[in-house]
Amino acid sequence: MDDLFDDFFAPIARDGAALLEVDVRLLTALASLAQINPELFQKSCAKHADLLLKRANSALTLQEDKDQLRALARPLAV
């Protein structure tokens, strides 16, 4: 599962880190997957949400955008 998530989510999160809309959609997708099957997806979703937040924190300039992403990622925290 980790390889699949690395292949799919990592490049989008890396290349879209400075785009709030991309970050929001990725976090929404990760949260949805974690809800659908926590046993299967929670660990990978949490890992990629954390990486997304780190990248976005470096790339985004507005604190409000960073706060919005942190709030969206909160349910994914392990």
mmCIF file of the N, C-alpha and C atoms, coordinates in Angstrom:
data_MODEL
# 
_entry.id   MODEL 
# 
loop_
_atom_site.group_PDB 
_atom_site.id 
_atom_site.type_symbol 
_atom_site.label_atom_id 
_atom_site.label_alt_id 
_atom_site.label_comp_id 
_atom_site.label_asym_id 
_atom_site.label_entity_id 
_atom_site.label_seq_id 
_atom_site.pdbx_PDB_ins_code 
_atom_site.Cartn_x 
_atom_site.Cartn_y 
_atom_site.Cartn_z 
_atom_site.occupancy 
_atom_site.B_iso_or_equiv 
_atom_site.pdbx_formal_charge 
_atom_site.auth_seq_id 
_atom_site.auth_comp_id 
_atom_site.auth_asym_id 
_atom_site.auth_atom_id 
_atom_site.pdbx_PDB_model_num 
ATOM 1   N N  . MET A 1 1  ? 0.820   -1.188 0.000  1.00 0.00 ? 1  MET A N  1 
ATOM 2   C CA . MET A 1 1  ? 0.000   0.000  0.000  1.00 0.00 ? 1  MET A CA 1 
ATOM 3   C C  . MET A 1 1  ? 0.869   1.258  0.000  1.00 0.00 ? 1  MET A C  1 
ATOM 4   N N  . ASP A 1 2  ? 1.957   1.237  0.781  1.00 0.00 ? 2  ASP A N  1 
ATOM 5   C CA . ASP A 1 2  ? 2.816   2.416  0.837  1.00 0.00 ? 2  ASP A CA 1 
ATOM 6   C C  . ASP A 1 2  ? 3.399   2.758  -0.532 1.00 0.00 ? 2  ASP A C  1 
ATOM 7   N N  . ASP A 1 3  ? 3.797   1.747  -1.290 1.00 0.00 ? 3  ASP A N  1 
ATOM 8   C CA . ASP A 1 3  ? 4.343   2.003  -2.625 1.00 0.00 ? 3  ASP A CA 1 
ATOM 9   C C  . ASP A 1 3  ? 3.307   2.650  -3.536 1.00 0.00 ? 3  ASP A C  1 
ATOM 10  N N  . LEU A 1 4  ? 2.086   2.164  -3.468 1.00 0.00 ? 4  LEU A N  1 
ATOM 11  C CA . LEU A 1 4  ? 1.021   2.730  -4.290 1.00 0.00 ? 4  LEU A CA 1 
ATOM 12  C C  . LEU A 1 4  ? 0.793   4.196  -3.925 1.00 0.00 ? 4  LEU A C  1 
ATOM 13  N N  . PHE A 1 5  ? 0.733   4.485  -2.646 1.00 0.00 ? 5  PHE A N  1 
ATOM 14  C CA . PHE A 1 5  ? 0.531   5.865  -2.199 1.00 0.00 ? 5  PHE A CA 1 
ATOM 15  C C  . PHE A 1 5  ? 1.729   6.736  -2.582 1.00 0.00 ? 5  PHE A C  1 
ATOM 16  N N  . ASP A 1 6  ? 2.941   6.186  -2.450 1.00 0.00 ? 6  ASP A N  1 
ATOM 17  C CA . ASP A 1 6  ? 4.134   6.937  -2.853 1.00 0.00 ? 6  ASP A CA 1 
ATOM 18  C C  . ASP A 1 6  ? 4.088   7.270  -4.337 1.00 0.00 ? 6  ASP A C  1 
ATOM 19  N N  . ASP A 1 7  ? 3.686   6.312  -5.146 1.00 0.00 ? 7  ASP A N  1 
ATOM 20  C CA . ASP A 1 7  ? 3.628   6.520  -6.595 1.00 0.00 ? 7  ASP A CA 1 
ATOM 21  C C  . ASP A 1 7  ? 2.545   7.518  -6.987 1.00 0.00 ? 7  ASP A C  1 
ATOM 22  N N  . PHE A 1 8  ? 1.430   7.482  -6.309 1.00 0.00 ? 8  PHE A N  1 
ATOM 23  C CA . PHE A 1 8  ? 0.304   8.318  -6.714 1.00 0.00 ? 8  PHE A CA 1 
ATOM 24  C C  . PHE A 1 8  ? 0.304   9.685  -6.041 1.00 0.00 ? 8  PHE A C  1 
ATOM 25  N N  . PHE A 1 9  ? 0.369   9.724  -4.732 1.00 0.00 ? 9  PHE A N  1 
ATOM 26  C CA . PHE A 1 9  ? 0.187   10.977 -4.003 1.00 0.00 ? 9  PHE A CA 1 
ATOM 27  C C  . PHE A 1 9  ? 1.444   11.833 -3.915 1.00 0.00 ? 9  PHE A C  1 
ATOM 28  N N  . ALA A 1 10 ? 2.603   11.221 -3.771 1.00 0.00 ? 10 ALA A N  1 
ATOM 29  C CA . ALA A 1 10 ? 3.833   11.992 -3.553 1.00 0.00 ? 10 ALA A CA 1 
ATOM 30  C C  . ALA A 1 10 ? 4.146   12.974 -4.685 1.00 0.00 ? 10 ALA A C  1 
ATOM 31  N N  . PRO A 1 11 ? 4.117   12.545 -5.951 1.00 0.00 ? 11 PRO A N  1 
ATOM 32  C CA . PRO A 1 11 ? 4.442   13.508 -7.010 1.00 0.00 ? 11 PRO A CA 1 
ATOM 33  C C  . PRO A 1 11 ? 3.442   14.666 -7.107 1.00 0.00 ? 11 PRO A C  1 
ATOM 34  N N  . ILE A 1 12 ? 2.172   14.370 -6.904 1.00 0.00 ? 12 ILE A N  1 
ATOM 35  C CA . ILE A 1 12 ? 1.160   15.431 -6.977 1.00 0.00 ? 12 ILE A CA 1 
ATOM 36  C C  . ILE A 1 12 ? 1.351   16.413 -5.823 1.00 0.00 ? 12 ILE A C  1 
ATOM 37  N N  . ALA A 1 13 ? 1.581   15.877 -4.638 1.00 0.00 ? 13 ALA A N  1 
ATOM 38  C CA . ALA A 1 13 ? 1.783   16.738 -3.467 1.00 0.00 ? 13 ALA A CA 1 
ATOM 39  C C  . ALA A 1 13 ? 3.055   17.575 -3.612 1.00 0.00 ? 13 ALA A C  1 
ATOM 40  N N  . ARG A 1 14 ? 4.092   16.973 -4.148 1.00 0.00 ? 14 ARG A N  1 
ATOM 41  C CA . ARG A 1 14 ? 5.354   17.703 -4.331 1.00 0.00 ? 14 ARG A CA 1 
ATOM 42  C C  . ARG A 1 14 ? 5.187   18.826 -5.349 1.00 0.00 ? 14 ARG A C  1 
ATOM 43  N N  . ASP A 1 15 ? 4.622   18.491 -6.504 1.00 0.00 ? 15 ASP A N  1 
ATOM 44  C CA . ASP A 1 15 ? 4.508   19.481 -7.579 1.00 0.00 ? 15 ASP A CA 1 
ATOM 45  C C  . ASP A 1 15 ? 3.408   20.504 -7.326 1.00 0.00 ? 15 ASP A C  1 
ATOM 46  N N  . GLY A 1 16 ? 2.425   20.151 -6.532 1.00 0.00 ? 16 GLY A N  1 
ATOM 47  C CA . GLY A 1 16 ? 1.313   21.064 -6.262 1.00 0.00 ? 16 GLY A CA 1 
ATOM 48  C C  . GLY A 1 16 ? 1.367   21.725 -4.907 1.00 0.00 ? 16 GLY A C  1 
ATOM 49  N N  . ALA A 1 17 ? 2.487   21.626 -4.232 1.00 0.00 ? 17 ALA A N  1 
ATOM 50  C CA . ALA A 1 17 ? 2.589   22.127 -2.855 1.00 0.00 ? 17 ALA A CA 1 
ATOM 51  C C  . ALA A 1 17 ? 2.219   23.602 -2.721 1.00 0.00 ? 17 ALA A C  1 
ATOM 52  N N  . ALA A 1 18 ? 2.510   24.393 -3.724 1.00 0.00 ? 18 ALA A N  1 
ATOM 53  C CA . ALA A 1 18 ? 2.244   25.831 -3.644 1.00 0.00 ? 18 ALA A CA 1 
ATOM 54  C C  . ALA A 1 18 ? 0.834   26.194 -4.097 1.00 0.00 ? 18 ALA A C  1 
ATOM 55  N N  . LEU A 1 19 ? 0.034   25.196 -4.444 1.00 0.00 ? 19 LEU A N  1 
ATOM 56  C CA . LEU A 1 19 ? -1.327  25.447 -4.918 1.00 0.00 ? 19 LEU A CA 1 
ATOM 57  C C  . LEU A 1 19 ? -2.326  24.947 -3.884 1.00 0.00 ? 19 LEU A C  1 
ATOM 58  N N  . LEU A 1 20 ? -2.972  25.860 -3.215 1.00 0.00 ? 20 LEU A N  1 
ATOM 59  C CA . LEU A 1 20 ? -3.908  25.507 -2.151 1.00 0.00 ? 20 LEU A CA 1 
ATOM 60  C C  . LEU A 1 20 ? -4.973  24.542 -2.653 1.00 0.00 ? 20 LEU A C  1 
ATOM 61  N N  . GLU A 1 21 ? -5.476  24.761 -3.853 1.00 0.00 ? 21 GLU A N  1 
ATOM 62  C CA . GLU A 1 21 ? -6.542  23.912 -4.386 1.00 0.00 ? 21 GLU A CA 1 
ATOM 63  C C  . GLU A 1 21 ? -6.085  22.462 -4.519 1.00 0.00 ? 21 GLU A C  1 
ATOM 64  N N  . VAL A 1 22 ? -4.860  22.258 -4.932 1.00 0.00 ? 22 VAL A N  1 
ATOM 65  C CA . VAL A 1 22 ? -4.307  20.902 -5.051 1.00 0.00 ? 22 VAL A CA 1 
ATOM 66  C C  . VAL A 1 22 ? -4.163  20.285 -3.666 1.00 0.00 ? 22 VAL A C  1 
ATOM 67  N N  . ASP A 1 23 ? -3.623  21.046 -2.741 1.00 0.00 ? 23 ASP A N  1 
ATOM 68  C CA . ASP A 1 23 ? -3.436  20.556 -1.373 1.00 0.00 ? 23 ASP A CA 1 
ATOM 69  C C  . ASP A 1 23 ? -4.764  20.156 -0.733 1.00 0.00 ? 23 ASP A C  1 
ATOM 70  N N  . VAL A 1 24 ? -5.778  20.986 -0.916 1.00 0.00 ? 24 VAL A N  1 
ATOM 71  C CA . VAL A 1 24 ? -7.096  20.705 -0.335 1.00 0.00 ? 24 VAL A CA 1 
ATOM 72  C C  . VAL A 1 24 ? -7.670  19.424 -0.922 1.00 0.00 ? 24 VAL A C  1 
ATOM 73  N N  . ARG A 1 25 ? -7.605  19.269 -2.237 1.00 0.00 ? 25 ARG A N  1 
ATOM 74  C CA . ARG A 1 25 ? -8.158  18.065 -2.886 1.00 0.00 ? 25 ARG A CA 1 
ATOM 75  C C  . ARG A 1 25 ? -7.417  16.807 -2.451 1.00 0.00 ? 25 ARG A C  1 
ATOM 76  N N  . LEU A 1 26 ? -6.105  16.891 -2.331 1.00 0.00 ? 26 LEU A N  1 
ATOM 77  C CA . LEU A 1 26 ? -5.343  15.720 -1.889 1.00 0.00 ? 26 LEU A CA 1 
ATOM 78  C C  . LEU A 1 26 ? -5.695  15.345 -0.456 1.00 0.00 ? 26 LEU A C  1 
ATOM 79  N N  . LEU A 1 27 ? -5.787  16.323 0.421  1.00 0.00 ? 27 LEU A N  1 
ATOM 80  C CA . LEU A 1 27 ? -6.150  16.023 1.807  1.00 0.00 ? 27 LEU A CA 1 
ATOM 81  C C  . LEU A 1 27 ? -7.563  15.452 1.896  1.00 0.00 ? 27 LEU A C  1 
ATOM 82  N N  . THR A 1 28 ? -8.463  15.969 1.080  1.00 0.00 ? 28 THR A N  1 
ATOM 83  C CA . THR A 1 28 ? -9.826  15.445 1.053  1.00 0.00 ? 28 THR A CA 1 
ATOM 84  C C  . THR A 1 28 ? -9.834  13.991 0.585  1.00 0.00 ? 28 THR A C  1 
ATOM 85  N N  . ALA A 1 29 ? -9.052  13.702 -0.441 1.00 0.00 ? 29 ALA A N  1 
ATOM 86  C CA . ALA A 1 29 ? -8.965  12.324 -0.937 1.00 0.00 ? 29 ALA A CA 1 
ATOM 87  C C  . ALA A 1 29 ? -8.355  11.399 0.115  1.00 0.00 ? 29 ALA A C  1 
ATOM 88  N N  . LEU A 1 30 ? -7.307  11.843 0.783  1.00 0.00 ? 30 LEU A N  1 
ATOM 89  C CA . LEU A 1 30 ? -6.678  11.033 1.824  1.00 0.00 ? 30 LEU A CA 1 
ATOM 90  C C  . LEU A 1 30 ? -7.647  10.781 2.980  1.00 0.00 ? 30 LEU A C  1 
ATOM 91  N N  . ALA A 1 31 ? -8.365  11.809 3.382  1.00 0.00 ? 31 ALA A N  1 
ATOM 92  C CA . ALA A 1 31 ? -9.335  11.652 4.472  1.00 0.00 ? 31 ALA A CA 1 
ATOM 93  C C  . ALA A 1 31 ? -10.446 10.687 4.082  1.00 0.00 ? 31 ALA A C  1 
ATOM 94  N N  . SER A 1 32 ? -10.897 10.763 2.853  1.00 0.00 ? 32 SER A N  1 
ATOM 95  C CA . SER A 1 32 ? -11.955 9.864  2.380  1.00 0.00 ? 32 SER A CA 1 
ATOM 96  C C  . SER A 1 32 ? -11.482 8.416  2.379  1.00 0.00 ? 32 SER A C  1 
ATOM 97  N N  . LEU A 1 33 ? -10.283 8.193  1.882  1.00 0.00 ? 33 LEU A N  1 
ATOM 98  C CA . LEU A 1 33 ? -9.740  6.828  1.875  1.00 0.00 ? 33 LEU A CA 1 
ATOM 99  C C  . LEU A 1 33 ? -9.576  6.287  3.292  1.00 0.00 ? 33 LEU A C  1 
ATOM 100 N N  . ALA A 1 34 ? -9.079  7.119  4.191  1.00 0.00 ? 34 ALA A N  1 
ATOM 101 C CA . ALA A 1 34 ? -8.896  6.685  5.579  1.00 0.00 ? 34 ALA A CA 1 
ATOM 102 C C  . ALA A 1 34 ? -10.227 6.347  6.236  1.00 0.00 ? 34 ALA A C  1 
ATOM 103 N N  . GLN A 1 35 ? -11.277 7.050  5.861  1.00 0.00 ? 35 GLN A N  1 
ATOM 104 C CA . GLN A 1 35 ? -12.613 6.775  6.412  1.00 0.00 ? 35 GLN A CA 1 
ATOM 105 C C  . GLN A 1 35 ? -13.200 5.496  5.834  1.00 0.00 ? 35 GLN A C  1 
ATOM 106 N N  . ILE A 1 36 ? -12.973 5.278  4.556  1.00 0.00 ? 36 ILE A N  1 
ATOM 107 C CA . ILE A 1 36 ? -13.539 4.106  3.882  1.00 0.00 ? 36 ILE A CA 1 
ATOM 108 C C  . ILE A 1 36 ? -13.025 2.810  4.503  1.00 0.00 ? 36 ILE A C  1 
ATOM 109 N N  . ASN A 1 37 ? -11.714 2.742  4.727  1.00 0.00 ? 37 ASN A N  1 
ATOM 110 C CA . ASN A 1 37 ? -11.115 1.525  5.273  1.00 0.00 ? 37 ASN A CA 1 
ATOM 111 C C  . ASN A 1 37 ? -9.907  1.892  6.135  1.00 0.00 ? 37 ASN A C  1 
ATOM 112 N N  . PRO A 1 38 ? -10.147 2.251  7.391  1.00 0.00 ? 38 PRO A N  1 
ATOM 113 C CA . PRO A 1 38 ? -9.053  2.688  8.253  1.00 0.00 ? 38 PRO A CA 1 
ATOM 114 C C  . PRO A 1 38 ? -7.928  1.655  8.398  1.00 0.00 ? 38 PRO A C  1 
ATOM 115 N N  . GLU A 1 39 ? -8.285  0.396  8.514  1.00 0.00 ? 39 GLU A N  1 
ATOM 116 C CA . GLU A 1 39 ? -7.251  -0.630 8.690  1.00 0.00 ? 39 GLU A CA 1 
ATOM 117 C C  . GLU A 1 39 ? -6.289  -0.670 7.511  1.00 0.00 ? 39 GLU A C  1 
ATOM 118 N N  . LEU A 1 40 ? -6.809  -0.493 6.336  1.00 0.00 ? 40 LEU A N  1 
ATOM 119 C CA . LEU A 1 40 ? -5.999  -0.581 5.132  1.00 0.00 ? 40 LEU A CA 1 
ATOM 120 C C  . LEU A 1 40 ? -5.289  0.725  4.799  1.00 0.00 ? 40 LEU A C  1 
ATOM 121 N N  . PHE A 1 41 ? -5.953  1.863  5.005  1.00 0.00 ? 41 PHE A N  1 
ATOM 122 C CA . PHE A 1 41 ? -5.447  3.129  4.487  1.00 0.00 ? 41 PHE A CA 1 
ATOM 123 C C  . PHE A 1 41 ? -4.931  4.126  5.522  1.00 0.00 ? 41 PHE A C  1 
ATOM 124 N N  . GLN A 1 42 ? -5.323  4.029  6.774  1.00 0.00 ? 42 GLN A N  1 
ATOM 125 C CA . GLN A 1 42 ? -5.038  5.086  7.750  1.00 0.00 ? 42 GLN A CA 1 
ATOM 126 C C  . GLN A 1 42 ? -3.551  5.432  7.851  1.00 0.00 ? 42 GLN A C  1 
ATOM 127 N N  . LYS A 1 43 ? -2.715  4.435  7.965  1.00 0.00 ? 43 LYS A N  1 
ATOM 128 C CA . LYS A 1 43 ? -1.277  4.692  8.154  1.00 0.00 ? 43 LYS A CA 1 
ATOM 129 C C  . LYS A 1 43 ? -0.695  5.437  6.955  1.00 0.00 ? 43 LYS A C  1 
ATOM 130 N N  . SER A 1 44 ? -0.980  4.967  5.756  1.00 0.00 ? 44 SER A N  1 
ATOM 131 C CA . SER A 1 44 ? -0.451  5.619  4.553  1.00 0.00 ? 44 SER A CA 1 
ATOM 132 C C  . SER A 1 44 ? -1.044  7.010  4.373  1.00 0.00 ? 44 SER A C  1 
ATOM 133 N N  . CYS A 1 45 ? -2.320  7.158  4.660  1.00 0.00 ? 45 CYS A N  1 
ATOM 134 C CA . CYS A 1 45 ? -2.961  8.471  4.540  1.00 0.00 ? 45 CYS A CA 1 
ATOM 135 C C  . CYS A 1 45 ? -2.352  9.468  5.519  1.00 0.00 ? 45 CYS A C  1 
ATOM 136 N N  . ALA A 1 46 ? -2.123  9.045  6.732  1.00 0.00 ? 46 ALA A N  1 
ATOM 137 C CA . ALA A 1 46 ? -1.523  9.927  7.735  1.00 0.00 ? 46 ALA A CA 1 
ATOM 138 C C  . ALA A 1 46 ? -0.114  10.336 7.325  1.00 0.00 ? 46 ALA A C  1 
ATOM 139 N N  . LYS A 1 47 ? 0.650   9.396  6.826  1.00 0.00 ? 47 LYS A N  1 
ATOM 140 C CA . LYS A 1 47 ? 2.019   9.681  6.386  1.00 0.00 ? 47 LYS A CA 1 
ATOM 141 C C  . LYS A 1 47 ? 2.018   10.715 5.266  1.00 0.00 ? 47 LYS A C  1 
ATOM 142 N N  . HIS A 1 48 ? 1.156   10.533 4.283  1.00 0.00 ? 48 HIS A N  1 
ATOM 143 C CA . HIS A 1 48 ? 1.145   11.450 3.146  1.00 0.00 ? 48 HIS A CA 1 
ATOM 144 C C  . HIS A 1 48 ? 0.521   12.791 3.491  1.00 0.00 ? 48 HIS A C  1 
ATOM 145 N N  . ALA A 1 49 ? -0.397  12.823 4.422  1.00 0.00 ? 49 ALA A N  1 
ATOM 146 C CA . ALA A 1 49 ? -0.937  14.100 4.888  1.00 0.00 ? 49 ALA A CA 1 
ATOM 147 C C  . ALA A 1 49 ? 0.152   14.901 5.598  1.00 0.00 ? 49 ALA A C  1 
ATOM 148 N N  . ASP A 1 50 ? 0.957   14.222 6.387  1.00 0.00 ? 50 ASP A N  1 
ATOM 149 C CA . ASP A 1 50 ? 2.056   14.890 7.088  1.00 0.00 ? 50 ASP A CA 1 
ATOM 150 C C  . ASP A 1 50 ? 3.072   15.456 6.099  1.00 0.00 ? 50 ASP A C  1 
ATOM 151 N N  . LEU A 1 51 ? 3.431   14.659 5.101  1.00 0.00 ? 51 LEU A N  1 
ATOM 152 C CA . LEU A 1 51 ? 4.373   15.136 4.086  1.00 0.00 ? 51 LEU A CA 1 
ATOM 153 C C  . LEU A 1 51 ? 3.790   16.313 3.307  1.00 0.00 ? 51 LEU A C  1 
ATOM 154 N N  . LEU A 1 52 ? 2.508   16.222 2.969  1.00 0.00 ? 52 LEU A N  1 
ATOM 155 C CA . LEU A 1 52 ? 1.851   17.312 2.254  1.00 0.00 ? 52 LEU A CA 1 
ATOM 156 C C  . LEU A 1 52 ? 1.917   18.595 3.078  1.00 0.00 ? 52 LEU A C  1 
ATOM 157 N N  . LEU A 1 53 ? 1.631   18.504 4.366  1.00 0.00 ? 53 LEU A N  1 
ATOM 158 C CA . LEU A 1 53 ? 1.673   19.694 5.221  1.00 0.00 ? 53 LEU A CA 1 
ATOM 159 C C  . LEU A 1 53 ? 3.072   20.293 5.278  1.00 0.00 ? 53 LEU A C  1 
ATOM 160 N N  . LYS A 1 54 ? 4.077   19.455 5.338  1.00 0.00 ? 54 LYS A N  1 
ATOM 161 C CA . LYS A 1 54 ? 5.454   19.966 5.365  1.00 0.00 ? 54 LYS A CA 1 
ATOM 162 C C  . LYS A 1 54 ? 5.790   20.699 4.075  1.00 0.00 ? 54 LYS A C  1 
ATOM 163 N N  . ARG A 1 55 ? 5.418   20.100 2.951  1.00 0.00 ? 55 ARG A N  1 
ATOM 164 C CA . ARG A 1 55 ? 5.691   20.751 1.665  1.00 0.00 ? 55 ARG A CA 1 
ATOM 165 C C  . ARG A 1 55 ? 4.898   22.051 1.522  1.00 0.00 ? 55 ARG A C  1 
ATOM 166 N N  . ALA A 1 56 ? 3.634   22.005 1.861  1.00 0.00 ? 56 ALA A N  1 
ATOM 167 C CA . ALA A 1 56 ? 2.792   23.192 1.740  1.00 0.00 ? 56 ALA A CA 1 
ATOM 168 C C  . ALA A 1 56 ? 3.262   24.295 2.679  1.00 0.00 ? 56 ALA A C  1 
ATOM 169 N N  . ASN A 1 57 ? 3.717   23.935 3.845  1.00 0.00 ? 57 ASN A N  1 
ATOM 170 C CA . ASN A 1 57 ? 4.201   24.924 4.803  1.00 0.00 ? 57 ASN A CA 1 
ATOM 171 C C  . ASN A 1 57 ? 5.390   25.693 4.242  1.00 0.00 ? 57 ASN A C  1 
ATOM 172 N N  . SER A 1 58 ? 6.218   24.999 3.469  1.00 0.00 ? 58 SER A N  1 
ATOM 173 C CA . SER A 1 58 ? 7.368   25.653 2.839  1.00 0.00 ? 58 SER A CA 1 
ATOM 174 C C  . SER A 1 58 ? 6.970   26.466 1.613  1.00 0.00 ? 58 SER A C  1 
ATOM 175 N N  . ALA A 1 59 ? 5.941   26.011 0.896  1.00 0.00 ? 59 ALA A N  1 
ATOM 176 C CA . ALA A 1 59 ? 5.600   26.617 -0.390 1.00 0.00 ? 59 ALA A CA 1 
ATOM 177 C C  . ALA A 1 59 ? 4.555   27.723 -0.309 1.00 0.00 ? 59 ALA A C  1 
ATOM 178 N N  . LEU A 1 60 ? 3.625   27.607 0.618  1.00 0.00 ? 60 LEU A N  1 
ATOM 179 C CA . LEU A 1 60 ? 2.553   28.602 0.725  1.00 0.00 ? 60 LEU A CA 1 
ATOM 180 C C  . LEU A 1 60 ? 3.022   29.809 1.527  1.00 0.00 ? 60 LEU A C  1 
ATOM 181 N N  . THR A 1 61 ? 2.476   30.963 1.207  1.00 0.00 ? 61 THR A N  1 
ATOM 182 C CA . THR A 1 61 ? 2.894   32.172 1.909  1.00 0.00 ? 61 THR A CA 1 
ATOM 183 C C  . THR A 1 61 ? 1.880   32.662 2.936  1.00 0.00 ? 61 THR A C  1 
ATOM 184 N N  . LEU A 1 62 ? 0.602   32.426 2.691  1.00 0.00 ? 62 LEU A N  1 
ATOM 185 C CA . LEU A 1 62 ? -0.426  32.914 3.608  1.00 0.00 ? 62 LEU A CA 1 
ATOM 186 C C  . LEU A 1 62 ? -0.648  31.967 4.786  1.00 0.00 ? 62 LEU A C  1 
ATOM 187 N N  . GLN A 1 63 ? -0.598  32.511 5.966  1.00 0.00 ? 63 GLN A N  1 
ATOM 188 C CA . GLN A 1 63 ? -0.826  31.705 7.159  1.00 0.00 ? 63 GLN A CA 1 
ATOM 189 C C  . GLN A 1 63 ? -2.229  31.116 7.180  1.00 0.00 ? 63 GLN A C  1 
ATOM 190 N N  . GLU A 1 64 ? -3.194  31.855 6.654  1.00 0.00 ? 64 GLU A N  1 
ATOM 191 C CA . GLU A 1 64 ? -4.571  31.358 6.612  1.00 0.00 ? 64 GLU A CA 1 
ATOM 192 C C  . GLU A 1 64 ? -4.678  30.079 5.783  1.00 0.00 ? 64 GLU A C  1 
ATOM 193 N N  . ASP A 1 65 ? -3.940  30.019 4.683  1.00 0.00 ? 65 ASP A N  1 
ATOM 194 C CA . ASP A 1 65 ? -3.933  28.810 3.851  1.00 0.00 ? 65 ASP A CA 1 
ATOM 195 C C  . ASP A 1 65 ? -3.312  27.636 4.616  1.00 0.00 ? 65 ASP A C  1 
ATOM 196 N N  . LYS A 1 66 ? -2.229  27.894 5.296  1.00 0.00 ? 66 LYS A N  1 
ATOM 197 C CA . LYS A 1 66 ? -1.565  26.852 6.083  1.00 0.00 ? 66 LYS A CA 1 
ATOM 198 C C  . LYS A 1 66 ? -2.480  26.350 7.195  1.00 0.00 ? 66 LYS A C  1 
ATOM 199 N N  . ASP A 1 67 ? -3.175  27.272 7.845  1.00 0.00 ? 67 ASP A N  1 
ATOM 200 C CA . ASP A 1 67 ? -4.111  26.901 8.911  1.00 0.00 ? 67 ASP A CA 1 
ATOM 201 C C  . ASP A 1 67 ? -5.259  26.050 8.375  1.00 0.00 ? 67 ASP A C  1 
ATOM 202 N N  . GLN A 1 68 ? -5.759  26.409 7.197  1.00 0.00 ? 68 GLN A N  1 
ATOM 203 C CA . GLN A 1 68 ? -6.843  25.644 6.590  1.00 0.00 ? 68 GLN A CA 1 
ATOM 204 C C  . GLN A 1 68 ? -6.391  24.202 6.328  1.00 0.00 ? 68 GLN A C  1 
ATOM 205 N N  . LEU A 1 69 ? -5.204  24.039 5.806  1.00 0.00 ? 69 LEU A N  1 
ATOM 206 C CA . LEU A 1 69 ? -4.700  22.689 5.526  1.00 0.00 ? 69 LEU A CA 1 
ATOM 207 C C  . LEU A 1 69 ? -4.485  21.894 6.811  1.00 0.00 ? 69 LEU A C  1 
ATOM 208 N N  . ARG A 1 70 ? -3.954  22.554 7.826  1.00 0.00 ? 70 ARG A N  1 
ATOM 209 C CA . ARG A 1 70 ? -3.754  21.866 9.107  1.00 0.00 ? 70 ARG A CA 1 
ATOM 210 C C  . ARG A 1 70 ? -5.076  21.376 9.671  1.00 0.00 ? 70 ARG A C  1 
ATOM 211 N N  . ALA A 1 71 ? -6.111  22.179 9.537  1.00 0.00 ? 71 ALA A N  1 
ATOM 212 C CA . ALA A 1 71 ? -7.437  21.782 10.036 1.00 0.00 ? 71 ALA A CA 1 
ATOM 213 C C  . ALA A 1 71 ? -7.983  20.601 9.244  1.00 0.00 ? 71 ALA A C  1 
ATOM 214 N N  . LEU A 1 72 ? -7.780  20.600 7.939  1.00 0.00 ? 72 LEU A N  1 
ATOM 215 C CA . LEU A 1 72 ? -8.239  19.495 7.106  1.00 0.00 ? 72 LEU A CA 1 
ATOM 216 C C  . LEU A 1 72 ? -7.489  18.195 7.420  1.00 0.00 ? 72 LEU A C  1 
ATOM 217 N N  . ALA A 1 73 ? -6.218  18.323 7.779  1.00 0.00 ? 73 ALA A N  1 
ATOM 218 C CA . ALA A 1 73 ? -5.390  17.150 8.041  1.00 0.00 ? 73 ALA A CA 1 
ATOM 219 C C  . ALA A 1 73 ? -5.560  16.605 9.459  1.00 0.00 ? 73 ALA A C  1 
ATOM 220 N N  . ARG A 1 74 ? -6.144  17.370 10.346 1.00 0.00 ? 74 ARG A N  1 
ATOM 221 C CA . ARG A 1 74 ? -6.270  16.963 11.751 1.00 0.00 ? 74 ARG A CA 1 
ATOM 222 C C  . ARG A 1 74 ? -6.901  15.575 11.932 1.00 0.00 ? 74 ARG A C  1 
ATOM 223 N N  . PRO A 1 75 ? -7.971  15.232 11.211 1.00 0.00 ? 75 PRO A N  1 
ATOM 224 C CA . PRO A 1 75 ? -8.556  13.892 11.394 1.00 0.00 ? 75 PRO A CA 1 
ATOM 225 C C  . PRO A 1 75 ? -7.638  12.746 10.952 1.00 0.00 ? 75 PRO A C  1 
ATOM 226 N N  . LEU A 1 76 ? -6.616  13.064 10.181 1.00 0.00 ? 76 LEU A N  1 
ATOM 227 C CA . LEU A 1 76 ? -5.708  12.023 9.694  1.00 0.00 ? 76 LEU A CA 1 
ATOM 228 C C  . LEU A 1 76 ? -4.547  11.764 10.647 1.00 0.00 ? 76 LEU A C  1 
ATOM 229 N N  . ALA A 1 77 ? -4.368  12.610 11.632 1.00 0.00 ? 77 ALA A N  1 
ATOM 230 C CA . ALA A 1 77 ? -3.238  12.454 12.563 1.00 0.00 ? 77 ALA A CA 1 
ATOM 231 C C  . ALA A 1 77 ? -3.340  11.119 13.286 1.00 0.00 ? 77 ALA A C  1 
ATOM 232 N N  . VAL A 1 78 ? -2.186  10.481 13.393 1.00 0.00 ? 78 VAL A N  1 
ATOM 233 C CA . VAL A 1 78 ? -2.135  9.171  14.067 1.00 0.00 ? 78 VAL A CA 1 
ATOM 234 C C  . VAL A 1 78 ? -1.717  9.359  15.501 1.00 0.00 ? 78 VAL A C  1 
# 
